[in-house]
Amino acid sequence: MRHLGLLVVLIVVVSIVATGCQPSSHDRYRQYTYRIAIEGDGIGIQDDIDAMFLLSERPTHLSQWYFP
């Protein structure tokens, strides 16, 4: 009986420690929003670089309104 009580106490202590180590839902949401913002910034920077190279290499291919 003593071993069973010790086992139950051990399981409870381990479960309490394990739940304290996991991030809260607010922390996960904040990390998610940071990741989305960083990915959006990266895509925007890449689009700006692509547009800069396209405009500098072929200015005559911009639009038919400027160069019919």
N, C-alpha and C positions, 0 to 999 in steps of 0.2 A: 504494500500500500504506500509505503514511503517513496519507493521508486516511481510509482505512478504520479504522485503529487509533485515530485521533483521534475518529472518529464513535462507535466502540464505547466508548471512555472517556467520552465525553460522555453517552451513553445510560446507562451505569452510574452516573455521578455524579447525573444527573437522577433516576433511579429511587431511589437512596439518599436523596436529599433529599426526594422525594415521600413515601416511606414514613415518614420521620421527622415529617412534618407531620400525619399522620392520627392521630386519637385512638385510644387503646388500647381493647380490648374492655371492660376494667374501667371506664374513663371513660364509655363509651357506656352501660353497664349502670347506673352510678351516676346519670347524667343521666336515664335512663329511669325509675329508681325515684323520683327527685326529682319528675319530671313527673307520675307517677301519684299521688304523695302530695299534690302541690299541687292536682291536679284533684279528688281526693277531698275535700280540705279545702274547696275552692270549692263542691262539690256539697253538702257538709254545711252550710256556712254558708247557702247558698241555701235548703236545706230548713228550717233553723231560722228564717230570715226568713219563709218562706211559712207555717210553722206559727204563728209569732207573729201574723201578720196574720189568719190564719184564726181563731185562738182569740180574738183581741181583737174581731173584727167580729161573729161569730155564736156566742156562747157556748152558745146553746140547741141548736145543731146538733152538739154534740160527740159524744154517744152516746145511744142509746135507753135505756141502763141508768141514766143520770142523769136524763134527761128523757123519761119514757115517754109 
